[in-house]
Amino acid sequence: MRTPSGVALSLAVLLSVHEGWANPPASAPPPDPLPPGVSAVLWKVSVPASAAPTPEKVALGEKLFNDKRLSLDDSVSCATCHDPNKGFTDGKTVSEGVKGLKGMRNSPTVLNALFNGSQFWDGRAATLEDQAKLPILNPVEMAMPTPEAVVVKVRAIPEYATTFQQVFKRDVTYDDLAAAIAAFERTQFSGSARFDRFIFGESKALTDTERRGWALFNGKARCNACHAGNAVNPLFSDQKFHNIGVAAHKQDFPQLAREGLKVVRLGDEKQIDELALQTRFSELGRFLVTKQENDVGAFKTPTLRNIGITGPYMHDGSLVTLWDVIDHYNKGGVANPFLDGGMQRLGLTEAEIDDLVSFLFTLTDERFAKFNTQELARQRARKGQRPERDTAVAMGKKGNLGDLAPNPDLAVKNPADIGVYGTETLAKPASTKQP
């Protein structure tokens, strides 16, 4: 991979995502080869040498990731909610833990989680190691009572007692257990989608419909405002937190925030984790972590990588299909006092929505190609069920959600022709006509 011009600026942006890395630690060498859609620059920023996923640590972490004995009643593992065969999600609205208990949040994918500036929908964990510890102890997930109880249980399993000595040169500790799981998760990167072939110059990798969707993504649909994708930001996420109104119709947000501030108090990690998954305060999102009013109802911008196979969507799993997602954005979200200022109606036609959804399915890694095709067919079959659709608002026939973003003349400049480094791709469009 050749070095892009402006790499210093790009690296500065990445460092700003990983707060406190003004003087980043030595990085682990990236795997060779990396898939085309994974940046070696981002890998080096994201994986310090101290967290290098060695083969021995990864093998132990994978075993722990799939071991239901880490839960209170031996019924739930990490893989229960992050199934490798389902894009490391579970396909459920919200996840189910021990005894069928349900939390308040949808399971995000583990794929590319190593590149996240923070973990969970509200960013309450700074690292993969921090993230790995919390579900094991959460009462509605794996429900172990304390870290000490986990260590006692794992030490009593002979195969683990031996392996931890081999890998870490000491008896089982909770920190080492989390480090092993995190090491396995750092090997779960994804960047071999049809989109990657296209953006690196294979003109026929996308259909005309999908190319129109990519142009809309970067133009009229304004997706790239929060989900921009390029060589050094391959996640299609700005790593920030936004209130887009998903849960606003469920709550009186100002009142909920006032109550939440009293309940959260100083809010230690355990309390915030339980509030996020077990109570109505879950809908306060990032506010639980920062206690800042402008974070009420704000949730992290998710990666769009593998989005076709990781539904249902949003923090609460309330949107079943990508058509529902686009309908939500098309009408400007749901109004509330804390709605992100970037939310506005889009004015997308039905044909444009179809093109945009088609493009989004090109972001799925080709190892999941069969599953992706099945999911596209399943979602398309639900096109008649559109609870978020409000064409009148989207088209400006009622309500007042601002003017539409400019729609570029694709015959003059098609955003779909922008290459991975901000230059023209080798590929030339088969058609530059608008839909």
Secondary structure, DSSP 4 states (H G I P E B T S, - for coil): -PPPTTHHHHHHHHHHHSTT-SSPPPBPPPPSSPPTTS-HHHHHHH-BGGG---HHHHHHHHHHHT-GGGSTTS---HHHHSBGGGTSB-SSSS-B-GGG-B-SSPPPP-TTGGG-SSBSTT--BSSHHHHHHHHHH-TTTT--S-HHHHHHHHHTSHHHHHHHHHHHSSS--HHHHHHHHHHHHTT-----BHHHHHHTT-GGGS-HHHHHHHHHHHTTT-THHHH--BTTBTTS----EE--SSSGGGS-HHHHHHHHHHHHTT--HHHHHHHHHHSGGGGGBTHHHH--GGGTTBEE----TTGGGS-SBSTT--B-SHHHHHHHHHTTS---TT--TT-------HHHHHHHHHHHGGGSBGGGHHHHHHHHHHHHTTTT--TT--HHHHTTSSS---PPPP---TTT--GGGB-TTSSB-S---S-----
